[in-house]
Amino acid sequence: MARESKYPMVPVDDALEIVLNNVDILGTEVVTLDNNDDNLKNLIGRIIAEDVINEFPVPSFPASTRDGYALSVDINSFINSKDDLCVNGDFIVQDTIYAGMDVTGFTLNEPVIEENGQIVRSCFKIMTGAPCPMSCNMIIMIEDTTVIEWKNEEKKKEMKIRIKVVSYREGLYKPIKEEIKDKDNNNEVSYAVVNFNPPNSGEGVFIRSIGSDLQEKAVVLSQGDLIQEAEIGLLATVGCTSITVYKKPVVGVMSTGDELVEPNETPSVGQIRDSNRPMLLSALLNSKYCDVVNVGKSPDTIEDLDQYFNKGLDQCDILITSGGVSMGEVDLVKKWIEENTNVHFGRICMKPGKPLTFGTIDNFKSSNNNNNNEEEGNSKGNKKILFATPGNPVSCLVTSYLFVFPALRKMIGFKDPHLTKVKATISNKLRLDQHRPEYHRATITWDFKDNCYKATSTGLQASSRLLSMRSANALLILPQQSGYLQIGDSVDALLI
């Protein structure tokens, strides 16, 4: 009589739906933004739980976007025969404005008439980011001017400047190639053609107006947004230093098997080094989706497994195990899960990773009498999630990508917890499996010539061959059928 598993093989999509239906957001917490390394690390990868509203406009003052000279353009004073608004002549540098200065009360002096009859107006030398006085509505870039008079012999402060080669028309700032002769006094004077903004409006050429980056009461970040480097910069910009985010689950990793030794130990005959535990711990840490606990390695006895399971579940919201879920005599992990959890599935219709088992405990009560709930990695609730992955390292990692990571993404508030799926053109002839769909390890890159992703197999796909995961950044979803896919065929690919 054939001995078969009592568990049906569940399609991958159905299994993932079961997983996502059985995990929940764990609540919210407030985290602090400052320049402390630990606090910044705690923010990266978190999901915003409440909209962040800006209380003040950014910038809160008119700001120069160039190093140059701030001046006032009066439409009645600067007009040429083509009805372009022009700035011409020499300008006295009245003062210098640096970033961070208070320019309240800064106003331009009245124009003066020199002995030759030329009208000379005033300007402020100004730096990028500095506040622009309200009386100014244009910045002339420093490289488009020449200094014609210095305040001191060291030539460190300008007394008077002349606009050199500048044109500003309909939003385009460009040089004027030729000098223009001033017929009245035979001086060479260049012109700047500008779009007119009236003085005292807080707007102008190369001037950031109040609120041009962020309006007052604007939504800076929305619920469900992922916090990365730019989001942290935005939070700092608006002074939001207490941010409500979704809690991260605590995930424990536990390996099982008498045959396992630590990576720094020399295996005896019949033993192997434990690669799954450090591999999964690293993958989880790199994801930033959770806090991580190394539960350790359990021997193959029910008593030891019970102790390790309870130890892990005391500390964690999710416990991931590797090994002990097939049909061997000492595959005791599945037996423990069957006796202590609600098993939602015990096999998946996929290759590799068929024996993956998923169970939940709705109201976990520890059997460890000495549990004081003060161990590292205290969990956030009594509901426990268990993923029992196969012992082969490729199966262990692939099933974690496909099921554990989407579960974590949902628990921390991702709007879409699924892995990103793209279309890729294969560069190798790939054999198909008529019994199960295969998640084929591959490296994909963007081909700019053909305007598509190109996928290259990582080689032999044995579930024990961890080399097939090296450099892999995608899992190609190969359909369940006989035959081959040919070079140039297109398949779905999940990014990992």
C-alpha positions in Angstrom: 0.0 0.0 0.0 1.4 3.4 -1.0 2.2 5.8 1.8 1.2 9.3 0.9 1.0 12.6 2.7 -2.4 13.5 4.1 -2.0 17.1 2.9 -3.1 18.1 -0.6 -0.7 20.1 -2.7 -2.1 23.7 -2.5 -1.4 26.0 -5.5 1.1 28.8 -4.6 -1.4 31.7 -5.1 -4.0 30.0 -2.9 -1.4 29.2 -0.2 -0.2 32.9 -0.2 -3.8 34.1 0.1 -4.2 31.7 3.1 -1.1 33.2 4.7 -2.1 36.8 4.1 -5.6 36.1 5.5 -4.1 34.9 8.7 -1.7 37.7 9.5 -2.6 41.1 10.8 -1.0 44.5 11.6 0.2 44.5 15.1 -0.7 48.1 16.0 1.3 51.3 16.0 4.1 53.0 17.9 5.8 56.3 17.9 9.4 56.5 16.9 11.8 59.4 17.2 13.6 61.2 14.4 17.0 62.7 15.3 20.6 62.3 14.3 21.1 59.3 16.6 22.2 56.3 14.5 20.0 53.8 16.3 16.9 56.0 15.8 17.6 56.5 12.1 18.1 52.7 11.7 14.8 52.2 13.5 13.0 54.5 11.0 14.3 53.1 7.7 11.9 50.6 6.2 9.0 51.5 8.5 5.5 52.3 7.2 3.7 55.5 8.1 0.5 54.8 10.1 -0.9 58.4 10.1 -0.7 61.2 7.6 2.1 63.7 8.3 0.8 67.3 7.9 3.1 70.3 7.3 2.4 73.1 9.8 4.4 75.8 8.0 5.2 76.6 4.4 8.5 75.6 3.0 10.4 77.8 2.4 8.9 80.2 4.9 10.7 83.1 3.2 11.5 84.1 -0.4 14.8 82.4 -1.1 17.4 82.8 -3.8 18.1 79.8 -6.0 21.4 81.2 -7.3 24.6 82.9 -6.2 24.3 86.3 -7.7 22.7 89.7 -7.2 19.2 90.5 -6.0 17.6 93.6 -7.6 14.3 95.1 -8.3 12.8 95.3 -11.8 10.1 97.9 -12.4 8.2 97.3 -15.6 7.9 101.1 -16.2 11.6 101.6 -16.0 12.9 98.7 -18.1 11.2 98.2 -21.4 12.7 98.0 -24.8 11.4 98.4 -28.4 10.4 94.8 -28.6 8.3 95.0 -25.4 10.7 92.8 -23.6 11.4 93.7 -19.9 15.1 94.5 -19.7 17.6 95.2 -17.1 20.5 97.3 -18.1 23.2 99.5 -16.6 25.5 99.4 -13.6 24.5 98.5 -10.1 25.9 99.5 -6.7 26.3 96.5 -4.4 24.5 97.7 -1.3 25.2 94.7 1.0 25.8 91.0 1.1 23.1 88.5 2.2 24.1 85.0 3.4 22.0 82.0 4.1 20.6 82.2 7.6 20.5 86.0 7.8 17.4 88.0 8.9 16.7 90.4 6.1 13.7 92.1 7.8 14.0 95.8 6.9 16.4 95.3 4.0 15.3 97.7 1.3 17.1 98.8 -1.8 18.4 102.4 -1.9 17.0 104.9 -4.4 18.8 105.1 -7.7 21.6 107.7 -8.0 22.6 109.8 -11.0 26.3 109.9 -11.6 28.3 112.8 -13.1 28.0 111.5 -16.6 24.2 111.4 -16.2 23.9 107.6 -16.0 21.4 106.3 -13.5 22.9 103.7 -11.2 20.6 101.5 -9.2 21.3 99.3 -6.1 21.4 95.5 -5.6 22.3 93.0 -2.9 24.9 90.4 -3.4 23.2 87.1 -2.4 24.0 83.5 -1.8 22.1 80.4 -2.8 19.5 79.6 -0.2 19.7 83.1 1.4 16.5 85.0 2.1 15.7 87.5 -0.6 14.4 90.9 0.5 10.8 91.5 -0.4 11.8 94.6 -2.4 13.7 92.4 -4.9 12.2 90.3 -7.7 15.1 89.1 -9.7 18.4 87.3 -9.2 21.2 87.8 -11.7 23.7 85.0 -11.6 27.2 85.9 -10.5 28.8 84.4 -13.6 26.8 86.7 -15.8 28.3 89.9 -14.3 31.5 91.7 -14.2 32.9 93.8 -11.3 33.8 97.3 -12.4 34.6 98.8 -9.0 35.9 97.3 -5.8 35.4 98.6 -2.2 39.0 97.8 -1.2 42.4 97.2 -2.8 42.3 93.5 -1.9 39.3 93.2 -4.3 37.3 91.1 -1.8 34.1 93.2 -1.8 32.4 94.6 -4.8 31.3 98.2 -5.0 29.7 98.2 -8.4 28.8 95.4 -10.9 27.7 95.4 -14.5 25.4 92.8 -16.0 27.4 90.9 -18.7 25.6 88.4 -20.9 22.2 87.5 -19.7 18.8 86.9 -21.2 15.7 85.7 -19.5 12.6 85.3 -21.6 9.5 83.1 -21.0 11.2 81.0 -18.3 14.4 80.4 -20.3 17.7 81.8 -18.9 20.4 82.0 -21.6 23.4 84.2 -22.6 23.1 87.1 -25.1 26.0 86.6 -27.5 26.5 90.3 -28.5 27.2 93.4 -26.5 24.7 96.2 -26.9 26.0 99.8 -27.3 24.4 102.5 -25.1 24.3 105.3 -27.6 23.9 108.1 -25.0 27.2 107.5 -23.2 29.0 105.0 -25.5 29.2 102.4 -22.8 28.9 98.7 -23.5 25.9 97.5 -21.5 24.3 94.0 -21.6 20.7 93.4 -21.1 18.7 90.8 -19.1 15.3 90.0 -20.5 13.0 88.8 -17.8 9.4 87.7 -17.0 8.0 90.5 -14.8 7.0 89.9 -11.2 6.1 93.1 -9.3 8.4 94.1 -6.4 7.2 93.1 -2.9 5.4 90.1 -4.2 7.9 87.6 -2.7 8.3 86.1 -6.2 10.6 86.6 -9.1 13.3 85.2 -11.4 15.4 82.6 -9.5 13.5 83.2 -6.3 11.7 80.4 -4.5 8.5 81.9 -3.2 7.0 81.1 0.2 5.5 77.7 0.2 6.8 76.8 -3.3 8.2 73.5 -2.0 5.5 72.7 0.5 2.3 74.6 1.2 1.1 75.1 4.7 -1.1 72.2 5.9 0.0 70.0 3.0 0.1 66.2 3.4 3.9 65.5 3.4 3.6 61.7 3.8 0.5 59.6 3.6 -0.6 56.6 5.7 1.0 53.5 4.1 4.1 55.3 2.7 7.4 53.5 3.1 10.1 55.5 5.0 13.3 55.7 3.0 16.1 58.3 2.9 14.1 60.9 1.1 11.1 60.5 3.5 13.4 61.0 6.5 14.7 64.2 4.8 11.1 65.4 4.4 10.2 64.6 8.0 13.3 66.6 9.1 12.4 69.5 6.8 9.0 70.0 8.4 10.2 69.3 11.9 8.2 66.1 12.5 10.4 64.3 15.0 7.7 62.0 16.5 6.3 59.7 13.8 3.5 57.1 14.2 4.5 53.9 12.4 3.2 50.3 12.3 5.0 48.0 14.7 7.5 45.5 13.4 6.9 41.9 14.3 9.6 39.8 16.1 10.7 36.9 13.9 12.6 33.9 15.3 14.7 31.5 13.3 15.3 27.9 14.4 17.0 25.1 12.7 16.5 21.4 13.5 18.4 18.2 12.9 21.0 16.1 14.7 23.2 16.3 11.5 23.8 20.0 11.9 26.9 21.7 13.3 27.7 25.3 13.6 29.5 27.1 10.7 32.7 27.4 12.7 32.8 23.6 13.6 34.2 20.8 11.5 31.6 18.3 10.5 32.1 14.6 11.3 31.0 11.9 8.9 27.3 12.3 8.1 27.1 15.9 9.4 26.8 19.2 7.6 27.2 22.8 8.7 24.0 24.7 9.4 23.6 27.2 6.6 19.9 27.8 6.8 19.8 29.7 10.1 22.5 32.3 9.3 21.1 32.6 5.8 17.5 33.3 7.0 18.7 35.6 9.8 20.6 37.7 7.3 17.7 37.8 4.8 15.4 39.1 7.6 17.9 41.6 8.8 18.5 42.9 5.3 14.8 43.3 4.7 14.3 45.6 7.7 10.8 44.2 8.0 11.2 42.9 11.5 13.3 42.4 14.6 15.1 39.1 14.6 15.8 36.5 17.2 18.2 33.6 16.8 16.4 30.8 18.6 19.1 28.2 18.0 19.3 24.6 16.8 17.1 21.8 18.2 18.0 18.2 18.3 15.6 15.6 16.7 13.6 14.7 19.8 10.1 15.7 20.7 11.2 16.9 24.1 13.9 19.1 22.6 11.6 20.4 19.9 9.0 21.3 22.5 11.5 23.3 24.5 12.8 25.1 21.5 9.4 25.8 20.0 8.2 27.3 23.3 11.4 29.3 23.7 11.0 30.8 20.3 7.2 31.5 20.6 7.7 33.2 23.9 9.9 35.8 22.2 8.5 36.0 18.7 5.4 36.7 16.7 6.6 34.6 13.8 8.8 31.5 14.1 10.5 30.1 11.1 12.0 26.6 11.3 14.0 24.6 8.7 13.9 20.9 8.3 11.8 18.1 9.8 8.7 18.6 7.6 8.9 15.7 5.1 7.9 12.1 5.7 10.9 10.6 7.5 10.9 9.0 10.9 12.5 11.9 12.6 10.7 14.6 10.7 9.2 15.6 14.0 8.6 19.4 13.3 5.5 18.7 11.3 4.2 16.4 14.1 4.7 19.1 16.7 2.9 21.7 14.6 0.0 19.3 14.0 -0.4 18.7 17.7 0.0 22.3 18.8 -1.2 24.6 16.0 -4.0 25.1 13.5 -2.4 23.7 10.3 -3.6 25.6 7.3 -1.5 23.7 4.7 1.2 21.1 4.8 2.3 20.9 1.1 2.6 23.4 -1.8 2.3 22.6 -5.5 5.7 24.1 -6.4 9.3 23.3 -7.0 11.4 23.7 -4.8 9.7 23.8 -1.4 6.8 21.3 -1.6 6.8 20.3 2.1 6.3 23.9 3.4 3.9 23.9 6.4 2.0 26.8 7.7 0.3 26.9 11.1 -1.1 29.5 13.6 -1.8 29.6 17.3 -4.6 32.1 18.2 -3.8 32.3 21.9 -0.4 31.1 22.8 0.3 30.1 26.4 3.9 29.3 27.2 4.8 25.9 28.8 8.0 27.3 30.1 7.5 28.0 33.8 10.4 30.4 34.0 9.1 32.7 31.3 9.1 36.3 32.6 8.5 37.9 29.2 11.7 39.9 29.5 13.8 38.0 27.0 15.3 39.7 24.0 12.8 40.2 21.2 9.6 40.2 23.2 6.7 39.6 20.9 3.8 42.0 20.4 0.9 39.6 21.0 -0.5 36.1 21.8 -1.2 35.1 18.2 1.7 33.1 16.8 2.6 32.4 13.2 4.7 29.3 12.2 6.4 28.7 8.9 8.1 25.3 8.8 10.3 25.4 5.8 12.1 22.4 4.2 15.7 21.6 5.2 17.2 21.9 1.8 18.7 25.4 1.7 17.3 26.5 -1.6 13.8 25.3 -0.6 14.2 27.1 2.7 15.1 30.4 1.2 12.7 30.3 -1.8 9.7 29.5 0.3 10.7 32.3 2.7 10.8 34.8 -0.1 7.4 33.6 -1.5 5.5 33.4 1.8 7.3 34.8 4.8 8.3 38.1 3.3 4.8 39.0 2.0 3.4 38.1 5.4 5.9 40.5 7.0 5.1 43.2 4.5 1.4 43.0 5.4 2.1 43.0 9.1 4.1 46.2 8.9 1.5 48.0 6.8 2.6 47.7 3.2 -0.3 48.7 0.9 0.6 45.8 -1.4 2.5 43.0 0.4 3.2 41.0 -2.8 6.6 40.7 -4.4 7.1 42.8 -7.5 6.3 40.9 -10.7 7.8 41.7 -14.1 8.0 40.1 -17.5 11.4 38.8 -18.5 12.8 37.3 -21.7 14.9 34.2 -21.0 18.4 33.7 -22.3 18.6 29.9 -21.7 16.6 27.0 -22.9 14.7 25.8 -19.7 13.2 22.4 -19.1 9.7 22.4 -17.6 8.2 20.1 -15.0 4.8 18.5 -15.8 4.0 17.9 -12.2 4.7 21.2 -10.5 5.4 24.8 -11.5 9.0 25.7 -10.8 10.4 28.9 -9.3 13.7 29.0 -11.2 16.5 31.1 -9.8 17.8 33.7 -12.3 19.6 36.9 -12.7 17.7 39.6 -14.6 19.0 42.8 -16.0 17.5 45.5 -18.2 18.4 45.3 -21.8 18.3 48.9 -23.1 18.6 47.8 -26.7 15.6 45.5 -26.7 13.8 47.5 -24.0 13.0 44.5 -21.8 14.3 42.5 -18.8 16.6 39.6 -19.8 16.8 36.6 -17.5 19.8 34.3 -17.2 19.6 31.0 -15.3 21.9 30.5 -12.3 22.6 26.9 -13.5 21.7 23.6 -12.0 18.5 24.1 -9.9 18.8 21.3 -7.3 17.2 22.3 -4.0 20.3 21.4 -2.2 22.6 23.5 -4.4 22.8 26.9 -2.7 25.0 28.1 -5.6 21.8 28.5 -7.6 20.8 31.4 -5.3 24.2 33.2 -5.6 23.6 36.4 -7.7 20.0 35.5 -8.2 17.7 38.5 -8.0 14.6 36.9 -9.4 12.5 33.8 -9.4 11.2 32.8 -12.9 7.7 31.3 -12.7 7.9 28.3 -15.0 4.5 26.8 -15.9 3.6 23.3 -15.0 3.8 21.4 -18.3 6.1 19.1 -20.2 8.7 20.2 -22.7 10.9 23.3 -22.8 10.9 27.0 -22.9 13.0 28.4 -25.7 15.5 31.2 -25.7 13.5 34.4 -26.3 10.4 33.2 -24.6 8.8 35.5 -22.0 7.9 34.5 -18.5 6.8 36.1 -15.3 9.6 36.9 -12.8 9.3 37.8 -9.1 12.0 40.2 -7.9 13.7 39.0 -4.7 
